[in-house]
Amino acid sequence: MHMTDLRNAWTGASALLFDLDGVLTPTAVVHEQAWQELFDGYLSGIGHLDGYQESDYFDHIDGKPRFDGVRDFLASRGITLPEGPIDDAPTNQTVQGLGNRKNAIFNEIVDTRGVEPYEGSVKFINAALERGLKVAVVSSSRNAPAVLKAAGLDHHFEVVVDGQVAAAVGLPGKPDPATYVYAAGLLGLPVEECIVVEDAVSGVQAGAGALFHAVIGVDRGAGRQTLLDAGATLVVDDLYELL
């Protein structure tokens, strides 16, 4: 993809719909830290000798809904816990309790240490706004507003369709395009005028699943060809390449 082609990706578009984790912010690092703190504390508390390893994140947790990650990690250690109610206290030794504790740890890390957004993504957002494009965030995470605030980006995004909004409206998550289509509707635009920006295979598939103007893949590790195969119009290593 040549530079001229990259710049042409903007032509005719009215809005950019951004995924959050991995596109605007390197939030995966914070999620990994939160899981590590959760399971280090839990395993040492029950006297379990087989501690949490970095590989556990990729083997059992990454990309899954939070409570599935809890369940699958515990199963890898031969541990089964009661499910517990969905609003279970973070102190309880249940699947829901541990999942809620992980969320509390995540939010604490975000609040106390902040989140540094990708510099190229910030420049890209500013350039888009200068060109008069509208912007929105579409994230599976239920923590999107807190992460945007910690990264100092919240003032740019009046439209945020996150996991909480999707649950409230009854929208299926990615790879279904529903959350992206819904965001376009909130911006008052047809999908044909909106560009989807994604780093995950499921997100690129979501963008490719409706008649969006383009789907820009950001390769943060998924692989250029993998994202193209999933339906990306073009793939960049960083969004500043589009400026």
Salt bridges, closest charged atoms under 4 A:
ASP19 OD1 - LYS174 NZ 3.14
ASP21 OD2 - HIS31 NE2 3.44
GLU37 OE2 - ARG113 NH2 3.29
ASP50 OD2 - ARG77 NE 3.44
ASP56 OD1 - HIS60 NE2 3.75
ASP56 OD2 - ARG77 NH2 2.57
ASP68 OD1 - ARG71 NH1 2.72
ASP72 OD2 - LYS64 NZ 2.71
GLU83 OE2 - ARG71 NH2 2.67
GLU119 OE2 - LYS123 NZ 3.40
GLU198 OE2 - LYS174 NZ 2.73
ASP238 OD2 - ARG220 NH1 3.58
